[in-house]
Each structure stands twice: as C-alpha cells, then as structure tokens.
Amino acid sequence: MANKVNKVPPDGGYGWVVTFAYALNNVVVLPLIAGFGLVFQEAFEETGLTATQGTLVITLNHGFGMLLSFFGGPTLRRWGYRKVAVFGALMISSGLILTSAASNFWIFIISYSIINSMGVAAVMAAFTLAINSYFKDKRGRAIGVGMSITGLGTIFMPMVMSALMYSYGWRYAVLILGAICLHSLSAAFLLRPVKWYLKDPPVLEEMLPLNKEHRVELITTSFKQTVPDVDSLRKLGEPVENDVQYPKSLSMRSLRNTTSIQTRNAISHPDISKKSPDPPLSEARYKWWESQEINLGSSINIFHEEDTIKRIKAKQNDVSDVTIEKNMKSKTLFGRFIDFFDLTLLSDPIFVNILFGLSMASCVETNFSLLLPIILKDLLKFETGDIAKIMAVIGFSDTLFRFVSPFIGEWCHKPPRVMYLVSLIVIIIIRSLMLFTTSFTGMLFVAIAIGITKGVRTVYMNIVIPSYVPLERLPFASGIQMFFNGIVIITLGSLLGRIREASGTYRIPIIVLNFVTFATVMLWSIEFLYFKLKKKNSEETIDA
C-alpha cells in the first residue's frame, strides 16, 4: 500500500490523449448547448412558447443537471469516470433526438431540460475528473490546451447550426446535431483508469545513497543487497564467490539465505580472506566510523521476526475493524449522509466562499451565454446571420485566450482565483459597454472583448477548486459546486425571464447580472484583504 500512496500522476504521456478526449467532448457538447438559442428562436415561435417558458426551458437544461451533480461524487466513486462518460454521451444524444420531435412546453422540459441535461452533467463531471487525475503540476496547461481546442467548436458550430436550420429547418437540424453529439461517446472510449499510468515520484538528490559509486547502501536497521559488476568487486579486493560480493557490513538476517561455509566465515570474520590482506588505511573502503560488528543483544528473536510482525499486524487489523464497526453503528443517519456526500467540506469557510462565488459567477456566465443570441435579436434587432457572425467572433477570441491565459497566469505568478477575479471585473465593464452599443461594427469589438475575458474565465474557473481541494475529494467538491450552481441558475434564470416580461427589454436583466457578478468580486476581495491583514499582524507580533 505504501507504494500506491507514493505514486503520482503522469503529468503527460497518455494524459494528453485524455486531454484530446476532454476537448473532443467539449467541442461537440458545450457549443451546442450554448448556441441552442439560435435554434430555439424558431422552435419557440412554431410551438407557441412564451418568453418565460422559453427562458425556463433553457435555464432548466443547465440547472437540473447541476442539481443532479450533487450525486456526482458517489457516482464517480462507484462506477468511475469512464462508465459515467459513456452513459452521459448516450443521454445527450437521446435527449436531442427526442427534442427534434417536441411539440409543446412539457415535451421540451422532459427531452431537453431533463434527459439532455442529465447527460451534459454526467460527461462534464467525468471528463473533468479524468483530466485532473492525469495532471498535477501541468494541470493549468492541460486544461488550457483542452479548452483551446474546445473553442474551435464555438467558432464553427454557430455557422453549422445556422446552415442546418437554413437548409433543413429546426427539427432536422436538432436531429443532425444529436447525431454529432455521439462524438462524445468516442471521446468516452478513450478514457482509461489513471492507475495504469501512475509513476514513482522523482527522487531528490539528498535521498540518494552516500556511496552509490559501488552500489552498496549502508543501512543500520535492515540489509539491502545489490549485485554490482565483477570488475568493480575485484578492484575493491573483496572476496567474490560465484560472481557475487558479500559486503562486510551485513545484518544477521542475511545468514538465513547463506548456505556456503566459506560465505558464513567471510561474513562472521571479515578479516579472514583467501585474497591478499586489506589495503592500507588510506585506501581502505570501510572507515573507522562504519561498524563491522553484529550486536545480538537486541535480536534474540531475529530469525522469527517476520512471524511476529505478521501476528502484530493481524491484531492491529482486528482492532481497527472492530473500531470501524463501532463507529458505523454509533453514527446517525444524518452522519452517514454527511460522510456519503463528504459534506464536511462545507465546514471550511474558505471553501464555502469559493463555492458561493463560483456559483454566482458561473450562473451569470451561463445565463448570459445562453441568452446572448436572444438578447442580440431583442435588443439590437440583428438577423440570425449577423448573430452567428458575432458568436463566431466571440468563439475565436475565446479560443485564442484559452490557450494564452495559463501562460499569462504563470508569467504574472498569480493563483487561479486572482486571475479569475480580475476577469470578472473586466467582464462587468464590457457588459456595461454593451448596453450603449447600437451598431454591428461596435458590437464586433464588444464581442472580441467578451471572448477574451470568457477565455480567461473558462480556464481558471476549472482550476479554482482543484487547486484548493485534494484530488480524492475533488468529485465531491465538484458535485457540491454544481448542485449550488443548479439552484442559483434556476432561481436567477426564472427571475430574468420575469424581469424581461415586466420591463419589455433585456437591458435591466444585464444590469442584474452585473450586480450578481460584483457580489462575487466583493466577497473574494474581502477574504483576500482579511487574510492579508491577519498575516501582516502576525508578522508584526513575531518581530515584536
């Protein structure tokens, strides 16, 4: 077990295949979900859905799946990310195929908001855990590369969706998109258990043997024998039998495997040798501080120590099993529920602050991305072709900065939370500028800025929790985060629809989204300021 604990992720190798699978899944899933506003404009008009119902269908697609992500930790622990990814891919495709035949509000809810949403939540949780399992030191680069490839989908997919709708109508377009989503199934087949590729941690130079030149380790408590080459043995002038050297400093444990009388004599009496006498003191291999004597005073049962150790370990295991059984019996149903979902994470105030901030900011990002095509049509009266071009521009700048942003963070030497916080401040300013933009050219510049900040946020949003939570608790932490995301998205999404109907425009909903984002900025800034002042006071106390 000690060896397994000491293993570390490969930080490369097959991890880059997993990165490609992660990107392939995201290319076909995320742009489709984000760009379905293009398809649903025509679909909602044909089926007679109101603005509130249409907004609810779109927001429930994200919210319901995120609520189910609360069970993501136990599910991934039970079946692993590969099986969960396969299940999710099939659910996504099935949901879209059923959506192509939808004719009323409730069929949209069942097919798109529930079935498709379950699939999206499953594949995102599975692929996120997979890529985080294969990388540790290079995690930022891996996710940056994966999200950069994902950005290619945000460039081309709006164009593909627009062309499919123009050629076949929204129903056949959704049917074809459901078939395209089966590429996520191919990506799921590329996933493999990370335990196949774990490697030993790098050995520090300070931990190497002192006399590694002759491959003999001087160990006081146990004996480790290595077999060097014969030439080096003869140079040392040591006794050699059958091309094997018997060093002078040996423990008595090695005598069990020694049958030769000559060998026993050579070990018990290191000064007796058929060869020439020992070299002069200046050339001697063994110095005066290296003990060549064997102390049997503390080794009465030395030949039976393995049996003794086995009996002690068996007794310890029995005691530990009884203790675990007593603890399980003493735990209440509520305690077992907390352990099953690892809700002890909520006892950490920093994690709670991270959780709340990410949930609020992610909810705003999701609602804005989903409603952006509808906002452009409602606010600026753009045609479907112009909206597709603007979304393609956002996708291009988004893709570029998904690749660049990890290197910007390394160059600035800033942690993921700080980079994410800066991007939130910038997006508040850009969304405010959007309210005063009226021309297509001006909106193109706003789209470039939106894509840049989106690329930075997308990369660091996926690293904030993994950089704070240990890997073994990551599925549970991600599940809790997605659960809170679902609650906030459903609540805020329905609220935005009501505000839109009451005001008759999407200007006020954009202002509401900015205020929610600003709440995250304030919460995290207060935390950073508090710990900075606390650290400063502690340093002053130490100096005093």
C-alpha positions, 0 to 999 in steps of 0.5 A: 500500500505504501507504494500506491500512496507514493505514486503520482500522476503522469503529468503527460504521456497518455494524459494528453490523449485524455486531454484530446478526449476532454476537448473532443467532448467539449467541442461537440457538447458545450457549443451546442448547448450554448448556441441552442438559442439560435435554434430555439428562436424558431422552435419557440415561435412554431410551438407557441412558447412564451418568453418565460417558458422559453427562458425556463426551458433553457435555464432548466437544461443547465440547472437540473443537471447541476442539481443532479451533480450533487450525486456526482461524487458517489457516482464517480466513486462507484462506477468511475469516470469512464462508465459515467462518460459513456452513459452521459454521451448516450443521454445527450444524444437521446435527449436531442433526438427526442427534442427534434420531435417536441411539440409543446412546453412539457415535451421540451422540459422532459427531452431537453431540460431533463434527459439532455441535461442529465447527460451534459452533467454526467460527461462534464463531471467525468471528463473533468475528473479524468483530466485532473487525475492525469495532471498535477503540476501541468494541470493549468496547461492541460486544461488550457490546451483542452479548452483551446481546442474546445473553442474551435467548436464555438467558432464553427458550430454557430455557422453549422447550426445556422446552415442546418436550420437554413437548409433543413429547418429546426427539427432536422437540424436538432436531429443532425446535431444529436447525431454529432453529439455521439462524438462524445461517446468516442471521446468516452472510449478513450478514457482509461483508469489513471492507475495504469499510468501512475509513476514513482515520484522523482527522487531528490538528490539528498535521498540518494545513497552516500556511496552509490559509486559501488552500489552498496547502501549502508543501512543500520536497521535492515540489509539491502543487497545489490549485485554490482559488476565483477570488475568493480568487486575485484578492484575493491579486493573483496572476496567474490564467490560465484560472481557475487560480493558479500559486503562486510557490513551485513545484518544477521538476517542475511545468514538465513539465505547463506548456505556456503561455509566459506560465505558464513566465515567471510561474513562472521570474520571479515578479516579472514580472506583467501585474497591478499590482506586489506589495503592500507588505511588510506585506501581502505573502503570501510572507515573507522566510523562504519561498524563491522560488528553484529550486536545480538543483544537486541535480536534474540528473536531475529530469525522469527521476526517476520512471524511476529510482525505478521501476528502484530499486524493481524491484531492491529487489523482486528482492532481497527475493524472492530473500531470501524464497526463501532463507529458505523453503528454509533453514527446517525443517519444524518452522519452517514449522509454527511460522510456519503456526500463528504459534506464536511467540506462545507465546514471550511469557510474558505471553501464555502466562499469559493463555492458561493462565488463560483456559483454566482459567477458561473450562473451569470456566465451561463445565463448570459451565454445562453441568452446572448443570441436572444438578447442580440435579436431583442435588443439590437434587432440583428438577423440570425446571420449577423448573430452567428457572425458575432458568436463566431467572433466571440468563439475565436477570441475565446479560443485564442485566450484559452490557450494564452491565459495559463501562460499569462497566469504563470508569467504574472505568478498569480493563483487561479482565483486572482486571475479569475477575479480580475476577469470578472471585473473586466467582464462587468465593464464590457457588459456595461459597454454593451448596453450603449452599443447600437451598431454591428461594427461596435458590437464586433469589438464588444464581442472580441472583448467578451471572448477574451475575458470568457477565455480567461474565465473558462480556464481558471474557473476549472482550476479554482477548486482543484487547486484548493481541494485534494484530488480524492475529494475533488468529485465531491467538491465538484458535485457540491459546486454544481448542485449550488450552481443548479439552484442559483441558475434556476432561481436567477434564470426564472427571475430574468425571464420575469424581469424581461416580461415586466420591463419589455427589454433585456437591458435591466436583466444585464444590469442584474447580472452585473450586480450578481457578478460584483457580489462575487468580486466583493466577497473574494476581495474581502477574504483576500484583504482579511487574510492579508491583514491577519498575516501582516499582524502576525508578522508584526507580533513575531518581530515584536 
